[in-house]
């Protein structure tokens, strides 16, 4: 059996660190070469001719270089930025006066969203990338994120005309108080959808929901193509949809109805037969056929399972709105609230299933960042700052 002493282990650790330090240095050198080559190419294109070339197409003269430090996720990189006399060149690698790459900014943002304080974020980024950021820089990045959140809530929805609208909420806590995040998901019925908006509310009451859907209307959300609104059976949500979207068919989630029926079953031996009967009801071609099957279902189970019959009949007609569509794909799409529930699951994953937050602003920015991380938001213009998901789970105290 081989035995390793402390000296041998220390040597292995030092060798491993030396190896990764070498790799990091090579990565930075490669990045430096690529960036400087790109800058040189852009400078030559802006000048209009080669070095020392006399040409009528010359637009500017080269004017040397100036040193610039670009902070990246792999560490600071010292590059030579070429200059032109009398002409400003817009570089594709970074913006004017930019000192930090977009991925480094995304790393800082992710750390702040996860609950790190400014001091902890500064230490975390320095440990990972070797870049030392000032507390003011970290605060500026957080302010930039807050501006993006405000921009999302105020953006115009005039170009959005979803065919199907799905509404639901998820629970979180701010301090000791439980709050709800109201979520709206729009779909064109062809597999493409987006997060239309969200709102932090005290509860899923009528007041909370009606304020949220009216906000969407004030932002310009068009209902000219809206063919169906699908929700669960929350009383406040149902009332808000009835008032705001009068005349638009309203579908209560059929999957929730199935779950409620399962919970109402007293005899486990009857579960398979009851579920088969309910599935046959929802497989009907028309509402009249479905109601006829419900009557037969009630005659069969009213004595053995009266609670099941009562649960099935409650708001049953509103679970049949999907039958107004002839295409099977449309029926399957709007029968359940699954599209918005999948959205909420994605938000939960982006939030690392965290439910406790220090204040409403931290919850708001966390939901926004999770939505961007999972590509749930359709940007009006391409945004270079792409989220970098970190695996660490932190306690939220931002």
C-alpha positions as CSV (number, residue, x, y, z in Angstrom):
1,X,0.0,0.0,0.0
2,X,1.3,3.4,-0.9
3,X,1.6,6.0,1.9
4,X,1.7,9.7,1.2
5,X,3.2,12.1,3.8
6,X,2.2,15.7,4.4
7,X,5.1,16.9,2.3
8,X,4.0,14.9,-0.7
9,X,0.4,16.2,-0.4
10,X,1.6,19.8,-0.1
11,X,3.7,19.3,-3.3
12,X,0.7,17.9,-5.1
13,X,-1.4,20.9,-4.1
14,X,1.3,23.3,-5.1
15,X,1.7,21.6,-8.5
16,X,-2.1,21.7,-9.1
17,X,-2.2,25.4,-8.2
18,X,0.7,26.1,-10.5
19,X,-1.0,24.2,-13.3
20,X,-4.2,26.2,-13.0
21,X,-2.3,29.5,-12.7
22,X,-0.5,28.6,-15.9
23,X,-3.8,27.8,-17.6
24,X,-5.3,31.1,-16.4
25,X,-2.3,33.0,-17.7
26,X,-2.5,31.3,-21.1
27,X,-6.2,32.1,-21.4
28,X,-5.6,35.7,-20.6
29,X,-2.8,35.9,-23.2
30,X,-5.0,34.3,-25.8
31,X,-7.8,36.7,-25.0
32,X,-5.3,39.6,-25.2
33,X,-4.2,38.5,-28.7
34,X,-7.8,38.0,-30.0
35,X,-9.0,41.4,-28.6
36,X,-6.0,43.3,-30.0
37,X,-6.3,41.6,-33.4
38,X,-10.0,42.6,-33.5
39,X,-9.2,46.2,-32.5
40,X,-6.4,46.4,-35.2
41,X,-8.8,45.1,-37.9
42,X,-11.4,47.7,-36.9
43,X,-8.8,50.5,-36.8
44,X,-7.6,49.5,-40.3
45,X,-11.1,49.4,-41.7
46,X,-11.8,52.9,-40.2
47,X,-8.6,54.3,-41.6
48,X,-9.4,53.1,-45.1
49,X,-5.9,52.0,-46.1
50,X,-2.8,50.1,-44.9
51,X,0.2,51.4,-43.0
52,X,2.3,54.0,-44.9
53,X,-0.1,53.7,-47.9
54,X,-0.8,56.8,-49.9
55,X,-4.4,56.5,-51.0
56,X,-7.3,58.8,-52.0
57,X,-9.5,56.5,-49.9
58,X,-7.7,57.3,-46.6
59,X,-10.2,58.6,-44.0
60,X,-7.9,59.0,-41.0
61,X,-4.3,58.6,-39.7
62,X,-3.1,56.1,-37.1
63,X,-2.1,57.8,-33.9
64,X,-0.4,55.1,-31.8
65,X,-1.9,53.2,-28.9
66,X,-3.0,53.8,-25.4
67,X,-3.0,51.2,-22.6
68,X,-6.2,49.8,-21.3
69,X,-7.1,47.3,-18.6
70,X,-10.1,45.1,-19.3
71,X,-11.4,43.1,-16.4
72,X,-12.7,39.7,-17.4
73,X,-13.9,36.6,-15.5
74,X,-10.5,35.1,-16.0
75,X,-8.7,38.1,-14.6
76,X,-7.5,41.6,-15.7
77,X,-6.1,41.8,-19.2
78,X,-3.8,44.6,-20.3
79,X,-4.4,45.5,-23.9
80,X,-3.1,48.1,-26.3
81,X,-6.0,50.0,-27.8
82,X,-5.2,51.6,-31.2
83,X,-6.1,55.2,-31.8
84,X,-6.9,57.3,-34.9
85,X,-6.3,61.0,-35.2
86,X,-9.6,62.9,-35.5
87,X,-11.8,59.8,-35.8
88,X,-13.6,57.8,-33.1
89,X,-13.9,54.1,-33.7
90,X,-16.8,52.1,-32.3
91,X,-15.3,48.8,-31.1
92,X,-17.3,45.6,-31.3
93,X,-15.4,44.0,-28.3
94,X,-16.5,46.6,-25.8
95,X,-18.1,50.0,-25.5
96,X,-16.3,53.3,-25.0
97,X,-14.8,53.6,-21.5
98,X,-16.0,50.1,-20.6
99,X,-13.6,48.5,-18.1
100,X,-15.5,45.3,-17.2
101,X,-16.7,42.6,-19.7
102,X,-20.4,41.8,-19.8
103,X,-19.8,38.4,-18.3
104,X,-18.0,39.8,-15.3
105,X,-20.8,42.3,-14.8
106,X,-23.3,39.4,-15.1
107,X,-21.3,37.5,-12.4
108,X,-21.5,40.4,-10.0
109,X,-25.2,40.9,-10.7
110,X,-25.8,37.2,-10.1
111,X,-24.0,37.4,-6.8
112,X,-26.0,40.4,-5.7
113,X,-29.3,38.8,-6.7
114,X,-28.4,35.7,-4.7
115,X,-28.2,37.8,-1.6
116,X,-24.5,38.7,-1.2
117,X,-23.8,42.1,0.3
118,X,-21.6,44.6,-1.6
119,X,-18.6,43.5,0.6
120,X,-19.2,39.8,0.1
121,X,-19.7,40.3,-3.7
122,X,-16.4,42.2,-3.9
123,X,-14.6,39.3,-2.1
124,X,-16.4,36.7,-4.1
125,X,-15.5,38.2,-7.5
126,X,-11.9,38.8,-6.4
127,X,-11.6,35.1,-5.3
128,X,-13.0,33.8,-8.6
129,X,-11.5,36.1,-11.2
130,X,-8.7,38.0,-9.4
131,X,-10.3,41.3,-10.3
132,X,-10.6,43.8,-7.4
133,X,-13.7,45.9,-7.7
134,X,-14.5,49.0,-5.7
135,X,-17.7,49.0,-3.5
136,X,-18.9,51.9,-5.7
137,X,-18.5,49.8,-8.8
138,X,-20.6,47.0,-7.3
139,X,-23.2,49.5,-6.2
140,X,-23.3,50.9,-9.7
141,X,-23.9,47.5,-11.2
142,X,-26.8,46.9,-8.8
143,X,-28.3,50.3,-9.8
144,X,-28.0,49.3,-13.4
145,X,-29.9,46.1,-12.7
146,X,-32.6,48.1,-10.9
147,X,-32.9,50.3,-14.0
148,X,-33.4,47.2,-16.1
149,X,-36.1,46.0,-13.8
150,X,-37.9,49.4,-14.0
151,X,-37.5,49.3,-17.8
152,X,-39.1,45.9,-18.0
153,X,-42.1,47.0,-16.0
154,X,-42.5,50.1,-18.1
155,X,-41.8,48.6,-21.5
156,X,-44.5,48.9,-24.2
157,X,-46.6,45.8,-24.9
158,X,-48.3,47.4,-27.9
159,X,-46.7,44.9,-30.3
160,X,-47.8,41.9,-28.3
161,X,-51.0,40.3,-29.4
162,X,-51.1,36.9,-27.7
163,X,-53.7,34.3,-28.8
164,X,-53.8,32.6,-25.4
165,X,-53.2,34.2,-22.0
166,X,-52.3,32.2,-18.9
167,X,-52.4,33.7,-15.4
168,X,-51.2,32.2,-12.1
169,X,-49.3,33.2,-8.9
170,X,-46.4,31.9,-6.8
171,X,-45.8,32.4,-3.1
172,X,-42.7,34.0,-1.5
173,X,-41.9,35.7,1.8
174,X,-40.7,39.2,2.5
175,X,-39.5,39.1,6.0
176,X,-42.2,37.3,8.0
177,X,-45.0,38.2,5.6
178,X,-46.2,35.9,2.8
179,X,-46.7,37.6,-0.5
180,X,-47.6,36.5,-4.0
181,X,-45.9,37.1,-7.3
182,X,-48.6,37.3,-10.0
183,X,-47.5,36.1,-13.4
184,X,-48.8,36.5,-16.9
185,X,-47.7,34.3,-19.8
186,X,-48.7,34.9,-23.4
187,X,-48.7,32.4,-26.2
188,X,-49.3,32.5,-29.9
189,X,-50.6,28.9,-30.0
190,X,-47.6,27.8,-32.1
191,X,-45.2,26.9,-29.3
192,X,-43.9,30.5,-28.9
193,X,-44.6,32.4,-25.8
194,X,-43.1,35.0,-23.4
195,X,-43.4,36.4,-19.9
196,X,-45.7,39.4,-20.4
197,X,-45.3,40.7,-16.8
198,X,-45.3,40.0,-13.1
199,X,-46.3,41.9,-10.0
200,X,-45.5,41.5,-6.3
201,X,-48.9,41.6,-4.4
202,X,-50.0,41.0,-0.9
203,X,-52.4,38.2,-2.0
204,X,-54.2,36.7,-4.9
205,X,-57.3,38.9,-4.2
206,X,-59.5,40.5,-6.7
207,X,-57.8,43.9,-6.0
208,X,-54.4,42.4,-6.6
209,X,-55.3,40.7,-9.9
210,X,-57.4,43.5,-11.3
211,X,-54.6,46.0,-10.7
212,X,-52.1,43.6,-12.4
213,X,-54.2,43.0,-15.6
214,X,-55.0,46.7,-15.9
215,X,-51.3,47.4,-15.7
216,X,-50.8,45.1,-18.7
217,X,-53.6,47.0,-20.5
218,X,-52.0,50.3,-19.7
219,X,-48.7,49.1,-21.2
220,X,-50.5,48.5,-24.5
221,X,-51.2,44.7,-24.3
222,X,-53.5,44.0,-27.2
223,X,-56.5,41.7,-26.9
224,X,-57.6,41.8,-30.5
225,X,-56.4,38.2,-31.1
226,X,-57.1,36.9,-27.6
227,X,-59.1,33.7,-28.0
228,X,-58.8,32.2,-24.5
229,X,-57.8,33.0,-20.9
230,X,-56.7,30.0,-18.8
231,X,-56.4,30.2,-15.0
232,X,-56.9,28.1,-11.9
233,X,-60.1,28.5,-9.8
234,X,-58.8,31.2,-7.5
235,X,-61.9,33.3,-6.7
236,X,-60.1,36.7,-7.0
237,X,-58.5,35.8,-10.3
238,X,-61.7,34.4,-11.7
239,X,-63.6,37.6,-10.8
240,X,-60.8,39.8,-12.2
241,X,-60.8,38.0,-15.5
242,X,-64.6,38.2,-15.8
243,X,-64.4,42.0,-15.4
244,X,-61.3,42.8,-17.4
245,X,-61.7,40.3,-20.3
246,X,-65.5,40.4,-20.7
247,X,-66.5,38.4,-23.8
248,X,-63.3,36.4,-24.0
249,X,-63.7,32.7,-23.2
250,X,-62.4,31.7,-19.8
251,X,-61.0,28.2,-19.2
252,X,-60.5,26.9,-15.7
253,X,-57.5,24.5,-15.6
254,X,-58.7,20.9,-16.2
255,X,-55.6,19.5,-14.5
256,X,-56.5,21.3,-11.3
257,X,-60.0,19.8,-11.5
258,X,-58.6,16.3,-11.8
259,X,-56.4,16.9,-8.8
260,X,-59.3,18.2,-6.7
261,X,-61.3,15.1,-7.7
262,X,-58.5,12.9,-6.6
263,X,-58.3,14.6,-3.2
264,X,-62.0,14.1,-2.7
265,X,-61.9,10.3,-3.2
266,X,-62.6,8.4,0.1
267,X,-62.1,4.8,-1.1
268,X,-58.7,4.3,-2.6
269,X,-60.1,1.2,-4.5
270,X,-62.3,3.5,-6.5
271,X,-59.5,5.8,-7.6
272,X,-58.7,4.1,-10.9
273,X,-62.4,3.9,-12.0
274,X,-63.2,7.5,-11.1
275,X,-60.1,8.8,-12.9
276,X,-61.0,6.8,-16.0
277,X,-64.5,8.2,-15.9
278,X,-63.3,11.8,-15.6
279,X,-60.8,11.4,-18.4
280,X,-63.7,10.1,-20.6
281,X,-65.7,13.1,-19.7
282,X,-63.0,15.5,-20.8
283,X,-62.4,13.5,-24.0
284,X,-65.9,14.5,-25.2
285,X,-66.3,16.3,-28.5
286,X,-68.8,18.9,-27.3
287,X,-70.0,20.4,-24.0
288,X,-73.4,18.8,-24.3
289,X,-71.8,15.4,-24.6
290,X,-69.6,16.2,-21.5
291,X,-72.6,17.2,-19.4
292,X,-74.4,14.0,-20.4
293,X,-71.4,12.0,-19.2
294,X,-71.4,14.0,-15.9
295,X,-75.0,13.0,-15.3
296,X,-74.1,9.4,-15.8
297,X,-71.1,9.8,-13.5
298,X,-73.2,11.3,-10.8
299,X,-75.7,8.5,-11.0
300,X,-72.9,6.0,-10.6
301,X,-70.9,7.6,-7.8
302,X,-73.4,9.8,-5.8
303,X,-73.9,7.2,-3.1
304,X,-70.3,5.8,-2.8
305,X,-68.4,9.1,-3.4
306,X,-70.7,12.1,-2.9
307,X,-67.7,14.4,-2.3
308,X,-66.3,13.5,-5.7
309,X,-69.5,14.3,-7.5
310,X,-69.8,17.7,-5.7
311,X,-66.2,18.6,-6.5
312,X,-66.6,17.7,-10.2
313,X,-69.8,19.7,-10.6
314,X,-68.4,22.8,-9.0
315,X,-67.6,25.3,-11.8
316,X,-67.6,22.3,-14.2
317,X,-68.9,24.4,-17.1
318,X,-65.9,26.7,-17.0
319,X,-63.6,23.8,-17.5
320,X,-65.2,23.0,-20.9
321,X,-64.3,26.3,-22.7
322,X,-61.5,24.5,-24.4
323,X,-64.0,22.6,-26.5
324,X,-64.8,25.7,-28.5
325,X,-61.7,24.9,-30.5
326,X,-61.8,22.3,-33.2
327,X,-58.0,21.6,-33.5
328,X,-56.7,19.0,-31.0
329,X,-53.5,20.9,-30.5
330,X,-55.4,24.1,-29.5
331,X,-57.5,22.1,-27.1
332,X,-54.5,20.5,-25.4
333,X,-52.8,23.8,-25.2
334,X,-55.5,25.7,-23.3
335,X,-57.0,22.9,-21.3
336,X,-54.5,23.3,-18.5
337,X,-52.6,26.1,-16.9
338,X,-49.3,24.2,-17.6
339,X,-47.6,26.9,-19.7
340,X,-47.6,29.5,-16.9
341,X,-46.9,26.8,-14.3
342,X,-43.8,25.7,-16.3
343,X,-42.8,29.4,-16.3
344,X,-43.1,29.6,-12.5
345,X,-41.0,26.4,-12.2
346,X,-38.4,28.0,-14.4
347,X,-38.5,31.1,-12.2
348,X,-38.1,29.0,-9.1
349,X,-35.1,27.3,-10.6
350,X,-33.6,30.6,-11.5
351,X,-34.3,31.8,-7.9
352,X,-32.7,28.6,-6.5
353,X,-36.0,27.8,-5.0
354,X,-35.5,30.6,-2.5
355,X,-38.6,31.9,-0.9
356,X,-37.5,34.4,1.7
357,X,-36.4,38.0,0.8
358,X,-35.4,41.1,2.7
359,X,-37.6,43.5,0.9
360,X,-39.8,43.9,-2.2
361,X,-37.0,45.3,-4.3
362,X,-34.8,42.3,-3.8
363,X,-37.7,40.0,-4.7
364,X,-38.5,42.0,-7.8
365,X,-34.9,42.0,-9.1
366,X,-34.5,38.3,-8.4
367,X,-37.6,37.4,-10.4
368,X,-36.5,39.6,-13.3
369,X,-33.0,38.1,-13.3
370,X,-34.4,34.5,-13.2
371,X,-36.7,35.3,-16.1
372,X,-33.7,36.6,-18.1
373,X,-31.6,33.6,-17.2
374,X,-34.2,31.2,-18.5
375,X,-34.9,33.3,-21.7
376,X,-38.5,34.0,-20.7
377,X,-38.3,37.6,-21.7
378,X,-38.3,38.8,-25.3
379,X,-35.9,41.7,-25.4
380,X,-36.8,44.7,-27.6
381,X,-33.2,44.9,-28.6
382,X,-30.3,42.4,-28.2
383,X,-28.8,42.8,-24.7
384,X,-25.1,42.0,-24.4
385,X,-25.3,41.3,-20.7
386,X,-26.2,37.6,-20.7
387,X,-26.9,36.1,-17.2
388,X,-24.4,33.6,-15.8
389,X,-26.1,31.2,-13.5
390,X,-24.1,30.4,-10.4
391,X,-24.6,27.2,-8.5
392,X,-24.1,28.7,-5.1
393,X,-27.1,29.2,-2.9
394,X,-26.9,32.2,-0.6
395,X,-29.0,33.7,2.2
396,X,-30.9,36.7,0.8
397,X,-30.1,39.9,2.6
398,X,-29.8,42.4,-0.2
